[in-house]
Amino acid sequence: MLLNQDDIIDSNGFEFVIQTLTENAPRVKWESAMVIGNTACLFPKLLKKASIQLLYNTGNASTVDRWSAAYALSEIILCKTRLNKELIPAIESNVKREKQNIIRKIYLHAP
Amino acid sequence: MTFLDVDYYIITPFIRMNFIILKPEPYLLFESKDAIFGSEKTREIEINEGKKYQLGAVNLIMTNPKQKKDTLASILNNNEIVRKEKTLQFSLFLIAGKLPLHDLIETAKTSNHVNKPTLIESLEYATKSRRYNR
């Protein structure tokens, strides 16, 4: 998807939210993941960097952190990039490991 | 028809038209400093018009060209405005292009654990509204 002039976020903004995924404050983490989920298809070159951190966050104890990471990862899969070859097996193992039904449903939302 | 009647018919619509054109934006209703920092009178407005007051306060600061460069930070640190209203208004400003993304990011970098999520959440609201991935 091409970036329009009136788009709200640019690559600097996207990289900023990737960085904030590592912060300690839970709200920062989950809002950043949501931004990545909303805009993933705009920045295909930055998705690898984002998904590495998101996969790390899926191991967090907080349900909201895992939920938001799952949302972002499923949106990245929906972008249908080359990354899917590596990402889909990782997410399949996450689905098996995940105990919360609500989070499993989000993963299954992605084909 | 007397001279006064003519005057009335000619001038009144003109005044009315001007009134419509120059009708102040809602935020101008809260132009005084009291609206931001609180007084008995504005408390009444707050109780009666709750949300409108809050949005008015943010709008007033953001659209005032005389404000300092740290406007964004001053709104964030203003405890008179609730977090949700800040988030909503910042996202609207982002969509309208009134608030540059660069300013938001630079403020977020130096913000504390209370303000930083507010800024990122407003970015989330704004990006969600576009539905890029759909």
gemmi code that builds the backbone of each chain (N, CA, C; Angstrom):
import gemmi

chains = {
    "A": [
        ("MET", (0.845, -1.200, 0.000), (0.000, 0.000, 0.000), (0.888, 1.261, 0.000)),
        ("LEU", (0.583, 2.177, -0.858), (1.393, 3.388, -0.955), (1.007, 4.393, 0.126)),
        ("LEU", (2.003, 5.146, 0.538), (1.774, 6.154, 1.572), (1.188, 7.422, 0.940)),
        ("ASN", (0.050, 7.840, 1.412), (-0.553, 9.074, 0.892), (-0.012, 10.271, 1.645)),
        ("GLN", (-0.166, 11.427, 1.061), (0.305, 12.649, 1.705), (-0.420, 12.920, 3.018)),
        ("ASP", (-1.704, 12.548, 3.037), (-2.491, 12.858, 4.228), (-2.458, 11.741, 5.266)),
        ("ASP", (-1.519, 10.806, 5.130), (-1.406, 9.751, 6.127), (-0.898, 10.319, 7.438)),
        ("ILE", (-1.408, 9.753, 8.515), (-1.102, 10.300, 9.829), (0.300, 9.917, 10.283)),
        ("ILE", (0.698, 8.696, 9.955), (1.978, 8.196, 10.477), (2.998, 8.022, 9.343)),
        ("ASP", (4.264, 8.287, 9.658), (5.339, 8.040, 8.687), (6.287, 6.982, 9.265)),
        ("SER", (7.381, 6.683, 8.530), (8.285, 5.613, 8.973), (8.956, 5.951, 10.314)),
        ("ASN", (9.203, 7.233, 10.560), (9.791, 7.628, 11.852), (8.833, 7.307, 12.996)),
        ("GLY", (7.567, 7.600, 12.776), (6.547, 7.311, 13.780), (6.422, 5.817, 14.019)),
        ("PHE", (6.503, 5.050, 12.932), (6.391, 3.590, 13.047), (7.585, 3.015, 13.817)),
        ("GLU", (8.770, 3.529, 13.507), (9.968, 3.063, 14.226), (9.911, 3.442, 15.703)),
        ("PHE", (9.317, 4.586, 15.965), (9.169, 5.025, 17.364), (8.282, 4.045, 18.143)),
        ("VAL", (7.169, 3.636, 17.538), (6.288, 2.701, 18.260), (6.899, 1.297, 18.369)),
        ("ILE", (7.796, 0.953, 17.439), (8.517, -0.333, 17.580), (9.429, -0.254, 18.814)),
        ("GLN", (10.092, 0.876, 18.966), (10.992, 1.064, 20.127), (10.215, 1.021, 21.446)),
        ("THR", (9.041, 1.641, 21.445), (8.273, 1.717, 22.701), (7.645, 0.369, 23.095)),
        ("LEU", (7.709, -0.603, 22.191), (7.227, -1.950, 22.550), (8.045, -2.562, 23.687)),
        ("THR", (9.257, -2.060, 23.846), (10.148, -2.626, 24.868), (10.024, -1.929, 26.234)),
        ("GLU", (9.179, -0.918, 26.309), (9.067, -0.148, 27.568), (8.431, -0.969, 28.688)),
        ("ASN", (8.679, -0.529, 29.903), (8.142, -1.263, 31.050), (6.663, -0.991, 31.287)),
        ("ALA", (6.232, 0.251, 31.033), (4.829, 0.609, 31.293), (3.900, -0.196, 30.380)),
        ("PRO", (2.978, -0.959, 30.965), (2.116, -1.830, 30.143), (1.296, -1.070, 29.103)),
        ("ARG", (0.770, 0.116, 29.506), (-0.075, 0.872, 28.567), (0.701, 1.329, 27.336)),
        ("VAL", (1.954, 1.669, 27.534), (2.795, 2.084, 26.401), (2.954, 0.898, 25.453)),
        ("LYS", (3.209, -0.272, 26.049), (3.416, -1.479, 25.238), (2.184, -1.813, 24.409)),
        ("TRP", (1.010, -1.830, 25.075), (-0.162, -2.280, 24.319), (-0.665, -1.243, 23.321)),
        ("GLU", (-0.516, 0.030, 23.627), (-0.930, 1.057, 22.651), (0.005, 1.049, 21.434)),
        ("SER", (1.292, 0.821, 21.693), (2.251, 0.751, 20.582), (1.923, -0.416, 19.664)),
        ("ALA", (1.603, -1.551, 20.275), (1.247, -2.728, 19.467), (-0.012, -2.455, 18.637)),
        ("MET", (-0.949, -1.728, 19.220), (-2.184, -1.401, 18.487), (-1.890, -0.489, 17.291)),
        ("VAL", (-0.987, 0.483, 17.496), (-0.610, 1.379, 16.383), (0.029, 0.556, 15.265)),
        ("ILE", (0.912, -0.375, 15.643), (1.568, -1.226, 14.640), (0.512, -2.053, 13.896)),
        ("GLY", (-0.435, -2.586, 14.651), (-1.516, -3.365, 14.026), (-2.330, -2.529, 13.047)),
        ("ASN", (-2.603, -1.298, 13.401), (-3.431, -0.423, 12.548), (-2.729, -0.004, 11.256)),
        ("THR", (-1.389, 0.061, 11.321), (-0.668, 0.659, 10.178), (0.334, -0.292, 9.524)),
        ("ALA", (0.286, -1.560, 9.910), (1.314, -2.524, 9.465), (1.530, -2.521, 7.959)),
        ("CYS", (0.473, -2.512, 7.194), (0.600, -2.649, 5.731), (1.287, -1.450, 5.067)),
        ("LEU", (1.406, -0.354, 5.786), (2.051, 0.830, 5.203), (3.579, 0.718, 5.182)),
        ("PHE", (4.125, -0.118, 6.061), (5.582, -0.180, 6.202), (6.091, -1.626, 6.127)),
        ("PRO", (6.017, -2.242, 4.974), (6.425, -3.658, 4.859), (7.887, -3.900, 5.216)),
        ("LYS", (8.750, -2.907, 4.999), (10.188, -3.103, 5.277), (10.495, -3.120, 6.777)),
        ("LEU", (9.610, -2.546, 7.554), (9.866, -2.465, 8.998), (9.148, -3.572, 9.782)),
        ("LEU", (8.423, -4.419, 9.063), (7.605, -5.420, 9.758), (8.430, -6.487, 10.471)),
        ("LYS", (9.598, -6.820, 9.908), (10.433, -7.850, 10.538), (10.885, -7.398, 11.924)),
        ("LYS", (11.362, -6.160, 11.966), (11.818, -5.575, 13.232), (10.671, -5.557, 14.255)),
        ("ALA", (9.486, -5.178, 13.780), (8.321, -5.094, 14.677), (7.900, -6.473, 15.171)),
        ("SER", (7.891, -7.443, 14.247), (7.372, -8.758, 14.641), (8.307, -9.474, 15.618)),
        ("ILE", (9.609, -9.199, 15.546), (10.548, -9.810, 16.516), (10.169, -9.385, 17.936)),
        ("GLN", (9.937, -8.084, 18.117), (9.575, -7.580, 19.436), (8.165, -8.026, 19.846)),
        ("LEU", (7.274, -8.076, 18.880), (5.897, -8.505, 19.189), (5.872, -9.965, 19.642)),
        ("LEU", (6.676, -10.789, 18.969), (6.734, -12.205, 19.363), (7.293, -12.352, 20.773)),
        ("TYR", (8.240, -11.486, 21.095), (8.792, -11.488, 22.454), (7.689, -11.112, 23.460)),
        ("ASN", (6.859, -10.118, 23.098), (5.787, -9.657, 23.997), (4.671, -10.688, 24.174)),
        ("THR", (4.564, -11.632, 23.247), (3.522, -12.662, 23.400), (3.832, -13.593, 24.579)),
        ("GLY", (5.060, -13.519, 25.067), (5.423, -14.335, 26.227), (5.203, -13.616, 27.553)),
        ("ASN", (4.672, -12.389, 27.503), (4.454, -11.611, 28.733), (3.345, -12.202, 29.604)),
        ("ALA", (3.427, -11.895, 30.888), (2.407, -12.403, 31.811), (1.087, -11.649, 31.652)),
        ("SER", (1.160, -10.389, 31.299), (-0.054, -9.567, 31.189), (-0.910, -9.980, 29.999)),
        ("THR", (-2.202, -10.197, 30.264), (-3.129, -10.614, 29.202), (-3.278, -9.535, 28.139)),
        ("VAL", (-3.359, -8.277, 28.579), (-3.552, -7.177, 27.620), (-2.336, -7.044, 26.700)),
        ("ASP", (-1.152, -7.239, 27.260), (0.069, -7.192, 26.434), (0.030, -8.279, 25.374)),
        ("ARG", (-0.346, -9.484, 25.796), (-0.389, -10.616, 24.852), (-1.491, -10.388, 23.813)),
        ("TRP", (-2.623, -9.832, 24.280), (-3.758, -9.575, 23.383), (-3.356, -8.565, 22.297)),
        ("SER", (-2.720, -7.474, 22.706), (-2.353, -6.437, 21.729), (-1.267, -6.932, 20.776)),
        ("ALA", (-0.327, -7.724, 21.305), (0.719, -8.294, 20.438), (0.097, -9.254, 19.423)),
        ("ALA", (-0.876, -10.036, 19.889), (-1.568, -10.970, 18.990), (-2.316, -10.212, 17.894)),
        ("TYR", (-2.941, -9.108, 18.282), (-3.664, -8.277, 17.297), (-2.695, -7.767, 16.227)),
        ("ALA", (-1.562, -7.226, 16.672), (-0.583, -6.663, 15.727), (-0.031, -7.757, 14.812)),
        ("LEU", (0.287, -8.926, 15.393), (0.844, -10.016, 14.579), (-0.165, -10.524, 13.548)),
        ("SER", (-1.423, -10.619, 13.953), (-2.444, -11.099, 13.000), (-2.638, -10.088, 11.868)),
        ("GLU", (-2.512, -8.805, 12.188), (-2.626, -7.768, 11.137), (-1.422, -7.825, 10.197)),
        ("ILE", (-0.249, -8.133, 10.757), (0.960, -8.260, 9.919), (0.786, -9.437, 8.946)),
        ("ILE", (0.217, -10.519, 9.450), (-0.021, -11.683, 8.574), (-0.989, -11.316, 7.457)),
        ("LEU", (-2.000, -10.533, 7.789), (-2.999, -10.124, 6.783), (-2.384, -9.258, 5.665)),
        ("CYS", (-1.211, -8.693, 5.927), (-0.530, -7.890, 4.888), (0.057, -8.777, 3.785)),
        ("LYS", (0.161, -10.096, 4.073), (0.641, -11.087, 3.090), (2.012, -10.720, 2.501)),
        ("THR", (2.968, -10.514, 3.378), (4.335, -10.244, 2.925), (5.135, -11.556, 2.949)),
        ("ARG", (6.394, -11.501, 2.536), (7.268, -12.695, 2.547), (7.542, -13.169, 3.977)),
        ("LEU", (7.359, -12.262, 4.892), (7.606, -12.559, 6.308), (6.691, -13.672, 6.832)),
        ("ASN", (5.560, -13.844, 6.176), (4.580, -14.838, 6.630), (5.167, -16.251, 6.726)),
        ("LYS", (6.152, -16.566, 5.874), (6.774, -17.904, 5.888), (7.379, -18.209, 7.253)),
        ("GLU", (7.978, -17.188, 7.848), (8.607, -17.381, 9.163), (7.608, -17.134, 10.299)),
        ("LEU", (6.698, -16.215, 10.030), (5.801, -15.761, 11.094), (4.682, -16.771, 11.410)),
        ("ILE", (4.134, -17.386, 10.378), (2.995, -18.292, 10.595), (3.373, -19.483, 11.494)),
        ("PRO", (4.523, -20.150, 11.257), (4.875, -21.251, 12.185), (5.048, -20.776, 13.630)),
        ("ALA", (5.626, -19.582, 13.806), (5.828, -19.039, 15.169), (4.481, -18.778, 15.842)),
        ("ILE", (3.546, -18.289, 15.068), (2.231, -17.982, 15.638), (1.445, -19.267, 15.927)),
        ("GLU", (1.640, -20.258, 15.080), (0.962, -21.550, 15.332), (1.398, -22.147, 16.667)),
        ("SER", (2.676, -22.023, 16.956), (3.144, -22.534, 18.258), (2.611, -21.670, 19.398)),
        ("ASN", (2.428, -20.375, 19.146), (1.833, -19.483, 20.153), (0.392, -19.870, 20.452)),
        ("VAL", (-0.338, -20.222, 19.413), (-1.756, -20.608, 19.580), (-1.852, -21.847, 20.473)),
        ("LYS", (-0.937, -22.783, 20.246), (-0.950, -24.016, 21.064), (-0.628, -23.717, 22.521)),
        ("ARG", (0.282, -22.763, 22.710), (0.751, -22.429, 24.061), (-0.250, -21.548, 24.827)),
        ("GLU", (-1.006, -20.753, 24.105), (-1.888, -19.748, 24.707), (-3.078, -20.409, 25.440)),
        ("LYS", (-3.305, -19.995, 26.681), (-4.400, -20.569, 27.462), (-5.687, -19.757, 27.338)),
        ("GLN", (-5.545, -18.468, 27.084), (-6.727, -17.588, 27.012), (-7.407, -17.733, 25.644)),
        ("ASN", (-8.703, -18.079, 25.700), (-9.454, -18.271, 24.464), (-9.550, -17.008, 23.628)),
        ("ILE", (-9.716, -15.885, 24.330), (-9.905, -14.600, 23.643), (-8.674, -14.238, 22.791)),
        ("ILE", (-7.499, -14.603, 23.289), (-6.272, -14.309, 22.529), (-6.110, -15.304, 21.378)),
        ("ARG", (-6.463, -16.552, 21.639), (-6.397, -17.568, 20.572), (-7.288, -17.183, 19.392)),
        ("LYS", (-8.459, -16.620, 19.713), (-9.392, -16.212, 18.657), (-8.791, -15.124, 17.768)),
        ("ILE", (-8.019, -14.233, 18.389), (-7.390, -13.158, 17.594), (-6.367, -13.737, 16.627)),
        ("TYR", (-5.581, -14.708, 17.089), (-4.613, -15.354, 16.197), (-5.345, -16.064, 15.056)),
        ("LEU", (-6.431, -16.717, 15.387), (-7.161, -17.475, 14.371), (-7.898, -16.577, 13.381)),
        ("HIS", (-8.032, -15.291, 13.747), (-8.655, -14.307, 12.845), (-7.808, -14.148, 11.578)),
        ("ALA", (-6.486, -14.317, 11.744), (-5.589, -14.256, 10.567), (-5.614, -15.614, 9.867)),
        ("PRO", (-5.670, -15.647, 8.520), (-5.775, -16.930, 7.815), (-4.488, -17.748, 7.915)),
    ],
    "B": [
        ("MET", (-43.829, 53.866, 5.677), (-42.578, 53.364, 6.246), (-41.651, 54.558, 6.578)),
        ("THR", (-41.251, 54.663, 7.786), (-40.389, 55.779, 8.206), (-38.933, 55.458, 7.894)),
        ("PHE", (-38.130, 56.456, 8.071), (-36.689, 56.285, 7.847), (-36.117, 55.201, 8.767)),
        ("LEU", (-36.613, 55.196, 9.985), (-36.113, 54.216, 10.962), (-36.443, 52.786, 10.556)),
        ("ASP", (-37.645, 52.616, 9.970), (-38.043, 51.278, 9.514), (-37.097, 50.772, 8.419)),
        ("VAL", (-36.805, 51.682, 7.470), (-35.905, 51.312, 6.371), (-34.543, 50.913, 6.930)),
        ("ASP", (-34.109, 51.754, 7.815), (-32.832, 51.480, 8.456), (-32.826, 50.088, 9.105)),
        ("TYR", (-33.920, 49.790, 9.744), (-34.033, 48.510, 10.431), (-33.955, 47.345, 9.426)),
        ("TYR", (-34.712, 47.490, 8.334), (-34.765, 46.395, 7.369), (-33.456, 46.214, 6.592)),
        ("ILE", (-32.765, 47.312, 6.385), (-31.500, 47.210, 5.632), (-30.366, 46.723, 6.532)),
        ("ILE", (-30.290, 47.307, 7.685), (-29.129, 47.025, 8.537), (-29.251, 45.696, 9.291)),
        ("THR", (-30.448, 45.385, 9.763), (-30.593, 44.192, 10.604), (-30.121, 42.902, 9.915)),
        ("PRO", (-30.534, 42.648, 8.672), (-30.032, 41.400, 8.050), (-28.519, 41.384, 7.921)),
        ("PHE", (-27.959, 42.583, 7.661), (-26.503, 42.680, 7.541), (-25.821, 42.310, 8.866)),
        ("ILE", (-26.391, 42.844, 9.937), (-25.818, 42.539, 11.261), (-25.959, 41.046, 11.557)),
        ("ARG", (-27.133, 40.532, 11.199), (-27.365, 39.105, 11.454), (-26.361, 38.248, 10.672)),
        ("MET", (-26.179, 38.633, 9.412), (-25.261, 37.867, 8.570), (-23.861, 37.892, 9.167)),
        ("ASN", (-23.461, 39.063, 9.584), (-22.156, 39.199, 10.210), (-22.052, 38.354, 11.463)),
        ("PHE", (-23.138, 38.339, 12.173), (-23.146, 37.569, 13.412), (-22.937, 36.077, 13.107)),
        ("ILE", (-23.590, 35.629, 12.018), (-23.445, 34.214, 11.654), (-22.006, 33.927, 11.211)),
        ("ILE", (-21.471, 34.834, 10.384), (-20.109, 34.618, 9.877), (-19.086, 34.669, 11.018)),
        ("LEU", (-19.268, 35.650, 11.872), (-18.299, 35.848, 12.948), (-18.635, 35.080, 14.226)),
        ("LYS", (-19.605, 34.192, 14.097), (-20.011, 33.424, 15.281), (-18.793, 32.686, 15.857)),
        ("PRO", (-18.524, 32.859, 17.122), (-17.305, 32.261, 17.668), (-17.387, 30.739, 17.730)),
        ("GLU", (-16.229, 30.115, 17.618), (-16.137, 28.668, 17.781), (-16.460, 28.342, 19.243)),
        ("PRO", (-16.892, 27.107, 19.521), (-17.261, 26.788, 20.908), (-16.168, 27.081, 21.919)),
        ("TYR", (-14.894, 26.904, 21.493), (-13.826, 27.082, 22.484), (-13.676, 28.517, 22.957)),
        ("LEU", (-14.145, 29.454, 22.113), (-14.036, 30.853, 22.510), (-14.933, 31.185, 23.703)),
        ("LEU", (-15.897, 30.328, 23.940), (-16.763, 30.528, 25.104), (-15.966, 30.426, 26.394)),
        ("PHE", (-14.831, 29.755, 26.286), (-14.039, 29.516, 27.493), (-12.697, 30.230, 27.389)),
        ("GLU", (-12.750, 31.428, 26.906), (-11.512, 32.118, 26.592), (-10.732, 32.578, 27.829)),
        ("SER", (-11.449, 32.780, 28.921), (-10.749, 33.301, 30.095), (-9.839, 32.241, 30.706)),
        ("LYS", (-8.845, 32.707, 31.450), (-7.909, 31.784, 32.091), (-8.643, 30.876, 33.076)),
        ("ASP", (-9.735, 31.432, 33.638), (-10.511, 30.667, 34.610), (-11.005, 29.356, 34.020)),
        ("ALA", (-11.282, 29.385, 32.719), (-11.820, 28.186, 32.076), (-10.832, 27.041, 32.162)),
        ("ILE", (-9.558, 27.376, 32.145), (-8.538, 26.331, 32.182), (-8.187, 25.975, 33.618)),
        ("PHE", (-8.007, 26.987, 34.425), (-7.527, 26.724, 35.771), (-8.631, 26.576, 36.829)),
        ("GLY", (-9.872, 26.889, 36.447), (-10.988, 26.617, 37.334), (-11.386, 27.763, 38.236)),
        ("SER", (-12.687, 28.024, 38.339), (-13.238, 28.985, 39.287), (-14.657, 28.513, 39.562)),
        ("GLU", (-15.338, 29.206, 40.467), (-16.710, 28.766, 40.781), (-17.594, 28.794, 39.543)),
        ("LYS", (-17.428, 29.855, 38.754), (-18.265, 29.999, 37.574), (-18.003, 28.890, 36.547)),
        ("THR", (-16.724, 28.636, 36.312), (-16.401, 27.609, 35.324), (-16.687, 26.203, 35.838)),
        ("ARG", (-16.661, 26.051, 37.137), (-17.045, 24.759, 37.709), (-18.484, 24.460, 37.315)),
        ("GLU", (-19.317, 25.521, 37.366), (-20.726, 25.352, 36.972), (-20.816, 24.905, 35.518)),
        ("ILE", (-20.004, 25.547, 34.668), (-19.998, 25.159, 33.251), (-19.562, 23.706, 33.122)),
        ("GLU", (-18.548, 23.376, 33.896), (-18.012, 22.018, 33.843), (-19.088, 21.009, 34.211)),
        ("ILE", (-19.855, 21.345, 35.233), (-20.905, 20.429, 35.672), (-22.006, 20.350, 34.611)),
        ("ASN", (-22.378, 21.492, 34.083), (-23.475, 21.513, 33.112), (-23.082, 20.975, 31.738)),
        ("GLU", (-21.874, 21.311, 31.318), (-21.506, 20.981, 29.943), (-20.318, 20.038, 29.858)),
        ("GLY", (-19.940, 19.498, 30.980), (-18.846, 18.535, 31.113), (-17.887, 18.417, 29.951)),
        ("LYS", (-18.245, 17.590, 28.993), (-17.353, 17.245, 27.909), (-16.970, 18.478, 27.080)),
        ("LYS", (-17.953, 19.317, 26.818), (-17.733, 20.486, 25.982), (-16.673, 21.402, 26.601)),
        ("TYR", (-16.753, 21.527, 27.895), (-15.789, 22.366, 28.624), (-14.379, 21.833, 28.451)),
        ("GLN", (-14.250, 20.528, 28.624), (-12.934, 19.914, 28.552), (-12.330, 20.093, 27.164)),
        ("LEU", (-13.123, 19.783, 26.149), (-12.631, 19.906, 24.783), (-12.324, 21.363, 24.471)),
        ("GLY", (-13.183, 22.245, 24.990), (-12.982, 23.668, 24.776), (-11.651, 24.131, 25.315)),
        ("ALA", (-11.287, 23.624, 26.465), (-10.031, 24.026, 27.089), (-8.837, 23.609, 26.248)),
        ("VAL", (-8.853, 22.380, 25.742), (-7.741, 21.892, 24.913), (-7.695, 22.672, 23.615)),
        ("ASN", (-8.855, 22.837, 23.017), (-8.964, 23.543, 21.741), (-8.432, 24.962, 21.853)),
        ("LEU", (-8.770, 25.584, 22.946), (-8.348, 26.964, 23.179), (-6.829, 27.069, 23.199)),
        ("ILE", (-6.188, 26.173, 23.912), (-4.732, 26.226, 24.035), (-4.078, 25.920, 22.690)),
        ("MET", (-4.559, 24.873, 22.034), (-3.920, 24.435, 20.795), (-4.063, 25.442, 19.658)),
        ("THR", (-5.165, 26.173, 19.647), (-5.396, 27.067, 18.519), (-4.942, 28.498, 18.799)),
        ("ASN", (-4.398, 28.723, 19.962), (-3.935, 30.063, 20.295), (-2.492, 30.264, 19.816)),
        ("PRO", (-2.276, 31.113, 18.808), (-0.913, 31.271, 18.262), (0.072, 31.903, 19.232)),
        ("LYS", (-0.458, 32.536, 20.296), (0.440, 33.202, 21.244), (1.050, 32.230, 22.254)),
        ("GLN", (0.570, 31.002, 22.213), (1.072, 30.033, 23.191), (2.541, 29.705, 22.950)),
        ("LYS", (3.190, 29.246, 23.997), (4.609, 28.890, 23.881), (4.748, 27.587, 23.103)),
        ("LYS", (6.002, 27.244, 22.825), (6.255, 26.026, 22.062), (5.885, 24.763, 22.838)),
        ("ASP", (5.914, 24.876, 24.156), (5.642, 23.680, 24.955), (4.145, 23.497, 25.221)),
        ("THR", (3.330, 23.925, 24.267), (1.884, 23.836, 24.423), (1.415, 22.410, 24.709)),
        ("LEU", (1.931, 21.492, 23.919), (1.516, 20.094, 24.039), (1.802, 19.571, 25.449)),
        ("ALA", (3.010, 19.880, 25.927), (3.398, 19.446, 27.271), (2.522, 20.111, 28.327)),
        ("SER", (2.160, 21.387, 28.090), (1.350, 22.087, 29.086), (-0.055, 21.489, 29.168)),
        ("ILE", (-0.579, 21.030, 28.059), (-1.894, 20.372, 28.090), (-1.782, 19.036, 28.808)),
        ("LEU", (-0.728, 18.317, 28.483), (-0.530, 17.001, 29.102), (-0.429, 17.110, 30.618)),
        ("ASN", (0.225, 18.165, 31.072), (0.410, 18.336, 32.514), (-0.756, 19.034, 33.204)),
        ("ASN", (-1.763, 19.420, 32.430), (-2.930, 20.098, 32.999), (-3.896, 19.072, 33.599)),
        ("ASN", (-3.955, 19.066, 34.927), (-4.785, 18.065, 35.593), (-6.269, 18.384, 35.542)),
        ("GLU", (-6.613, 19.586, 35.070), (-8.017, 19.969, 34.957), (-8.709, 19.200, 33.815)),
        ("ILE", (-7.909, 18.728, 32.880), (-8.476, 18.010, 31.730), (-8.225, 16.520, 31.926)),
        ("VAL", (-9.285, 15.729, 31.781), (-9.122, 14.290, 32.008), (-8.380, 13.652, 30.828)),
        ("ARG", (-7.729, 12.520, 31.122), (-6.871, 11.863, 30.134), (-7.604, 11.520, 28.835)),
        ("LYS", (-8.806, 10.995, 28.991), (-9.552, 10.545, 27.806), (-9.839, 11.710, 26.858)),
        ("GLU", (-10.101, 12.859, 27.436), (-10.375, 14.039, 26.603), (-9.127, 14.500, 25.872)),
        ("LYS", (-8.005, 14.402, 26.552), (-6.733, 14.770, 25.908), (-6.494, 13.842, 24.721)),
        ("THR", (-6.676, 12.549, 24.971), (-6.453, 11.554, 23.917), (-7.328, 11.828, 22.709)),
        ("LEU", (-8.604, 12.019, 22.978), (-9.574, 12.245, 21.896), (-9.231, 13.489, 21.099)),
        ("GLN", (-8.923, 14.556, 21.811), (-8.663, 15.824, 21.131), (-7.349, 15.780, 20.343)),
        ("PHE", (-6.325, 15.155, 20.907), (-5.051, 15.042, 20.169), (-5.228, 14.220, 18.901)),
        ("SER", (-6.022, 13.170, 19.006), (-6.227, 12.334, 17.808), (-6.965, 13.126, 16.736)),
        ("LEU", (-7.920, 13.941, 17.148), (-8.643, 14.783, 16.184), (-7.704, 15.799, 15.537)),
        ("PHE", (-6.791, 16.335, 16.343), (-5.815, 17.289, 15.810), (-4.851, 16.607, 14.837)),
        ("LEU", (-4.484, 15.370, 15.153), (-3.595, 14.616, 14.252), (-4.278, 14.398, 12.908)),
        ("ILE", (-5.532, 14.004, 12.963), (-6.283, 13.745, 11.732), (-6.434, 15.033, 10.922)),
        ("ALA", (-6.697, 16.122, 11.621), (-6.903, 17.401, 10.933), (-5.588, 18.036, 10.474)),
        ("GLY", (-4.458, 17.483, 10.928), (-3.148, 18.023, 10.556), (-2.735, 19.230, 11.391)),
        ("LYS", (-3.465, 19.480, 12.473), (-3.124, 20.620, 13.340), (-1.958, 20.285, 14.260)),
        ("LEU", (-1.823, 19.011, 14.553), (-0.742, 18.566, 15.438), (0.232, 17.715, 14.621)),
        ("PRO", (1.447, 18.208, 14.372), (2.404, 17.415, 13.585), (2.856, 16.168, 14.348)),
        ("LEU", (3.004, 15.078, 13.621), (3.425, 13.812, 14.230), (4.787, 13.960, 14.915)),
        ("HIS", (5.659, 14.732, 14.275), (7.009, 14.947, 14.808), (6.937, 15.538, 16.231)),
        ("ASP", (6.057, 16.533, 16.419), (5.901, 17.165, 17.734), (5.434, 16.151, 18.774)),
        ("LEU", (4.481, 15.332, 18.340), (3.934, 14.319, 19.257), (5.020, 13.339, 19.689)),
        ("ILE", (5.823, 12.886, 18.712), (6.879, 11.906, 19.018), (7.941, 12.527, 19.935)),
        ("GLU", (8.354, 13.734, 19.605), (9.396, 14.383, 20.413), (8.907, 14.626, 21.843)),
        ("THR", (7.638, 14.985, 21.989), (7.090, 15.179, 23.343), (6.996, 13.844, 24.077)),
        ("ALA", (6.605, 12.809, 23.339), (6.475, 11.482, 23.962), (7.822, 10.966, 24.460)),
        ("LYS", (8.877, 11.261, 23.711), (10.217, 10.774, 24.089), (10.650, 11.292, 25.460)),
        ("THR", (10.215, 12.514, 25.772), (10.638, 13.113, 27.038), (9.536, 13.066, 28.112)),
        ("SER", (8.434, 12.408, 27.803), (7.308, 12.383, 28.751), (7.457, 11.275, 29.782)),
        ("ASN", (6.693, 11.428, 30.860), (6.730, 10.415, 31.917), (5.766, 9.262, 31.602)),
        ("HIS", (5.674, 8.304, 32.533), (4.866, 7.099, 32.288), (3.366, 7.382, 32.257)),
        ("VAL", (2.951, 8.587, 32.673), (1.522, 8.936, 32.624), (1.182, 9.566, 31.271)),
        ("ASN", (2.020, 10.480, 30.827), (1.730, 11.222, 29.591), (2.077, 10.460, 28.316)),
        ("LYS", (3.098, 9.661, 28.387), (3.541, 8.929, 27.187), (2.418, 8.029, 26.620)),
        ("PRO", (1.768, 7.223, 27.468), (0.684, 6.394, 26.929), (-0.458, 7.213, 26.327)),
        ("THR", (-0.716, 8.394, 26.903), (-1.781, 9.262, 26.375), (-1.470, 9.655, 24.934)),
        ("LEU", (-0.208, 10.008, 24.689), (0.196, 10.432, 23.344), (0.137, 9.264, 22.359)),
        ("ILE", (0.632, 8.117, 22.808), (0.620, 6.954, 21.900), (-0.810, 6.487, 21.656)),
        ("GLU", (-1.649, 6.585, 22.686), (-3.056, 6.205, 22.523), (-3.757, 7.130, 21.516)),
        ("SER", (-3.416, 8.408, 21.537), (-4.035, 9.332, 20.578), (-3.600, 8.992, 19.150)),
        ("LEU", (-2.367, 8.531, 19.019), (-1.887, 8.068, 17.700), (-2.659, 6.807, 17.283)),
        ("GLU", (-2.923, 5.979, 18.271), (-3.680, 4.744, 18.000), (-5.103, 5.081, 17.536)),
        ("TYR", (-5.751, 6.008, 18.222), (-7.105, 6.448, 17.847), (-7.107, 6.974, 16.413)),
        ("ALA", (-6.097, 7.819, 16.127), (-6.043, 8.472, 14.814), (-5.815, 7.453, 13.700)),
        ("THR", (-4.895, 6.512, 13.925), (-4.595, 5.525, 12.875), (-5.745, 4.539, 12.701)),
        ("LYS", (-6.421, 4.255, 13.795), (-7.557, 3.328, 13.717), (-8.659, 3.913, 12.833)),
        ("SER", (-8.796, 5.215, 12.878), (-9.871, 5.856, 12.128), (-9.680, 5.719, 10.622)),
        ("ARG", (-8.431, 5.523, 10.200), (-8.165, 5.422, 8.754), (-8.370, 4.002, 8.221)),
        ("ARG", (-8.260, 3.002, 9.079), (-8.400, 1.599, 8.680), (-7.511, 1.256, 7.480)),
        ("TYR", (-6.210, 1.478, 7.656), (-5.252, 1.241, 6.571), (-5.251, -0.203, 6.074)),
        ("ASN", (-5.452, -1.120, 7.007), (-5.280, -2.528, 6.637), (-6.529, -3.152, 6.039)),
        ("ARG", (-7.585, -2.397, 5.927), (-8.840, -2.992, 5.437), (-9.040, -2.698, 3.958)),
    ],
}
model = gemmi.Model(1)
for chain_id, residues in chains.items():
    chain = gemmi.Chain(chain_id)
    for i, (resn, *xyz) in enumerate(residues, 1):
        res = gemmi.Residue()
        res.name, res.seqid = resn, gemmi.SeqId(i, " ")
        for name, pos in zip(("N", "CA", "C"), xyz):
            atom = gemmi.Atom()
            atom.name, atom.element = name, gemmi.Element(name[0])
            atom.pos, atom.b_iso = gemmi.Position(*pos), 0.0
            res.add_atom(atom)
        chain.add_residue(res)
    model.add_chain(chain)
structure = gemmi.Structure()
structure.add_model(model)
structure.setup_entities()
